[in-house]
Each structure stands twice: as structure tokens, then as C-alpha cells.
Amino acid sequence: MPPTEAAWLAGLIDGDGTISLTRRHRNEHRQLEISIANTDFALLKTVKSCVGLGRICLLYTSDAADDYFWVLFSGGGGGGGG
């Protein structure tokens, strides 16, 4: 990834994103999760294209706008490949 794209992505994660350790079940090891929530679906498609991984999901639908999020889990789980 070129440095300018990496800087753009870092700014987007800093402004609209979340970095956390999660687990889906009590007995699982924690996974790193990086996500970005936004109403601009095209922006999240660009993020997915830049990173080459992750999944875009519909978070919430309202009369004003749809909310989407892009998510990536470490270890290939969850949103890692789709």
C-alpha cells in the first residue's frame, strides 16, 4: 500500500473507526478487530479495495440514510475474507 493510502486509511480509522480486542464466545482467544462505520457505501468499498480484506455490512437503516460498517478480524475469522 502506498504511503499516501496508508495515511488516508489511518486518518479514517482515527476519525470514524474502532480498534478493539473481541471474542465471539467465552472460550475463544481474543481477536483484533478494526472497523469503520459510515453512511458512504462507496467510501467503505474503497477501504475494502485498499486493504484487500474485510467485509461491509449494513448496520442500520433509517429514513435519513443507511449506516454501513467495514470490519476486519485478525486470524481470518469473521470479516477477514469476505
CYANA upper distance limits for C-alpha pairs under 8 A (distance plus 0.5 A):
  1 MET  CA      5 GLU  CA      6.90
  1 MET  CA      6 ALA  CA      6.88
  1 MET  CA     50 CYS  CA      7.79
  1 MET  CA     51 VAL  CA      8.43
  2 PRO  CA      6 ALA  CA      6.83
  3 PRO  CA      7 ALA  CA      6.60
  4 THR  CA      8 TRP  CA      6.67
  5 GLU  CA      9 LEU  CA      6.57
  5 GLU  CA     50 CYS  CA      8.05
  6 ALA  CA     10 ALA  CA      6.55
  7 ALA  CA     11 GLY  CA      6.69
  8 TRP  CA     12 LEU  CA      6.74
  9 LEU  CA     13 ILE  CA      6.64
  9 LEU  CA     47 VAL  CA      7.80
 10 ALA  CA     14 ASP  CA      6.53
 11 GLY  CA     15 GLY  CA      6.55
 12 LEU  CA     16 ASP  CA      6.19
 12 LEU  CA     17 GLY  CA      7.07
 12 LEU  CA     36 ILE  CA      8.15
 13 ILE  CA     17 GLY  CA      4.48
 13 ILE  CA     18 THR  CA      7.03
 13 ILE  CA     35 SER  CA      7.99
 13 ILE  CA     36 ILE  CA      6.74
 14 ASP  CA     18 THR  CA      8.06
 16 ASP  CA     36 ILE  CA      6.12
 16 ASP  CA     37 ALA  CA      6.62
 16 ASP  CA     38 ASN  CA      7.72
 17 GLY  CA     34 ILE  CA      7.68
 17 GLY  CA     35 SER  CA      5.88
 17 GLY  CA     36 ILE  CA      4.57
 17 GLY  CA     37 ALA  CA      6.89
 18 THR  CA     33 GLU  CA      8.33
 18 THR  CA     34 ILE  CA      6.24
 18 THR  CA     35 SER  CA      5.78
 18 THR  CA     36 ILE  CA      6.90
 19 ILE  CA     32 LEU  CA      7.76
 19 ILE  CA     33 GLU  CA      6.26
 19 ILE  CA     34 ILE  CA      5.12
 19 ILE  CA     35 SER  CA      7.17
 20 SER  CA     32 LEU  CA      6.40
 20 SER  CA     33 GLU  CA      5.79
 20 SER  CA     34 ILE  CA      7.13
 21 LEU  CA     30 ARG  CA      6.25
 21 LEU  CA     31 GLN  CA      5.86
 21 LEU  CA     32 LEU  CA      5.21
 21 LEU  CA     33 GLU  CA      6.48
 22 THR  CA     30 ARG  CA      5.68
 22 THR  CA     31 GLN  CA      5.80
 22 THR  CA     32 LEU  CA      7.00
 22 THR  CA     33 GLU  CA      7.15
 23 ARG  CA     28 GLU  CA      6.62
 23 ARG  CA     29 HIS  CA      7.00
 23 ARG  CA     30 ARG  CA      5.34
 23 ARG  CA     31 GLN  CA      6.58
 24 ARG  CA     28 GLU  CA      7.59
 31 GLN  CA     73 PHE  CA      6.88
 31 GLN  CA     74 SER  CA      6.14
 31 GLN  CA     75 GLY  CA      7.71
 32 LEU  CA     73 PHE  CA      6.17
 32 LEU  CA     74 SER  CA      5.68
 33 GLU  CA     71 VAL  CA      7.44
 33 GLU  CA     72 LEU  CA      6.19
 33 GLU  CA     73 PHE  CA      5.06
 33 GLU  CA     74 SER  CA      7.03
 34 ILE  CA     71 VAL  CA      6.24
 34 ILE  CA     72 LEU  CA      5.81
 34 ILE  CA     73 PHE  CA      7.12
 35 SER  CA     69 PHE  CA      7.10
 35 SER  CA     70 TRP  CA      5.87
 35 SER  CA     71 VAL  CA      4.74
 35 SER  CA     72 LEU  CA      6.86
 36 ILE  CA     44 LEU  CA      8.31
 36 ILE  CA     69 PHE  CA      5.86
 36 ILE  CA     70 TRP  CA      5.76
 36 ILE  CA     71 VAL  CA      7.17
 37 ALA  CA     67 ASP  CA      7.52
 37 ALA  CA     68 TYR  CA      6.21
 37 ALA  CA     69 PHE  CA      4.64
 37 ALA  CA     70 TRP  CA      7.05
 38 ASN  CA     44 LEU  CA      7.94
 38 ASN  CA     67 ASP  CA      6.30
 38 ASN  CA     68 TYR  CA      5.99
 38 ASN  CA     69 PHE  CA      6.61
 39 THR  CA     65 ALA  CA      7.06
 39 THR  CA     66 ASP  CA      6.25
 39 THR  CA     67 ASP  CA      5.02
 39 THR  CA     68 TYR  CA      6.23
 40 ASP  CA     44 LEU  CA      7.23
 40 ASP  CA     67 ASP  CA      8.30
 40 ASP  CA     68 TYR  CA      8.00
 41 PHE  CA     45 LYS  CA      6.77
 41 PHE  CA     68 TYR  CA      7.09
 42 ALA  CA     46 THR  CA      6.79
 43 LEU  CA     47 VAL  CA      6.90
 44 LEU  CA     48 LYS  CA      6.69
 44 LEU  CA     56 ILE  CA      7.56
 44 LEU  CA     68 TYR  CA      8.47
 44 LEU  CA     69 PHE  CA      7.79
 44 LEU  CA     70 TRP  CA      6.65
 45 LYS  CA     49 SER  CA      6.59
 45 LYS  CA     56 ILE  CA      8.07
 46 THR  CA     50 CYS  CA      6.57
 47 VAL  CA     51 VAL  CA      6.66
 47 VAL  CA     70 TRP  CA      8.39
 48 LYS  CA     52 GLY  CA      6.05
 48 LYS  CA     53 LEU  CA      6.32
 48 LYS  CA     54 GLY  CA      6.55
 48 LYS  CA     55 ARG  CA      7.84
 48 LYS  CA     56 ILE  CA      8.40
 48 LYS  CA     70 TRP  CA      7.86
 49 SER  CA     53 LEU  CA      7.93
 53 LEU  CA     72 LEU  CA      7.37
 53 LEU  CA     79 GLY  CA      8.35
 53 LEU  CA     80 GLY  CA      6.38
 53 LEU  CA     81 GLY  CA      6.05
 53 LEU  CA     82 GLY  CA      7.29
 54 GLY  CA     70 TRP  CA      7.01
 54 GLY  CA     71 VAL  CA      5.91
 54 GLY  CA     72 LEU  CA      4.98
 54 GLY  CA     73 PHE  CA      8.03
 54 GLY  CA     79 GLY  CA      5.43
 54 GLY  CA     80 GLY  CA      5.39
 54 GLY  CA     81 GLY  CA      6.23
 54 GLY  CA     82 GLY  CA      6.20
 55 ARG  CA     70 TRP  CA      5.97
 55 ARG  CA     71 VAL  CA      5.96
 55 ARG  CA     72 LEU  CA      7.17
 55 ARG  CA     79 GLY  CA      5.47
 55 ARG  CA     80 GLY  CA      7.56
 55 ARG  CA     81 GLY  CA      7.72
 55 ARG  CA     82 GLY  CA      5.59
 56 ILE  CA     68 TYR  CA      7.26
 56 ILE  CA     69 PHE  CA      6.07
 56 ILE  CA     70 TRP  CA      4.86
 56 ILE  CA     71 VAL  CA      7.07
 57 CYS  CA     68 TYR  CA      6.08
 57 CYS  CA     69 PHE  CA      5.99
 57 CYS  CA     70 TRP  CA      7.00
 58 LEU  CA     66 ASP  CA      7.74
 58 LEU  CA     67 ASP  CA      6.64
 58 LEU  CA     68 TYR  CA      4.99
 58 LEU  CA     69 PHE  CA      7.08
 59 LEU  CA     66 ASP  CA      8.07
 59 LEU  CA     67 ASP  CA      5.77
 59 LEU  CA     68 TYR  CA      5.46
 59 LEU  CA     69 PHE  CA      6.86
 60 TYR  CA     66 ASP  CA      6.37
 60 TYR  CA     67 ASP  CA      5.55
 60 TYR  CA     68 TYR  CA      7.55
 61 THR  CA     65 ALA  CA      6.98
 61 THR  CA     66 ASP  CA      4.98
 61 THR  CA     67 ASP  CA      6.76
 62 SER  CA     66 ASP  CA      6.54
 71 VAL  CA     79 GLY  CA      6.24
 71 VAL  CA     80 GLY  CA      8.33
 72 LEU  CA     78 GLY  CA      8.01
 72 LEU  CA     79 GLY  CA      5.41
 72 LEU  CA     80 GLY  CA      5.60
 73 PHE  CA     77 GLY  CA      6.27
 73 PHE  CA     78 GLY  CA      6.57
 73 PHE  CA     79 GLY  CA      6.08
 73 PHE  CA     80 GLY  CA      5.65
 74 SER  CA     80 GLY  CA      7.22
 75 GLY  CA     80 GLY  CA      7.82
 76 GLY  CA     80 GLY  CA      4.88
 76 GLY  CA     81 GLY  CA      6.77
 77 GLY  CA     81 GLY  CA      8.27
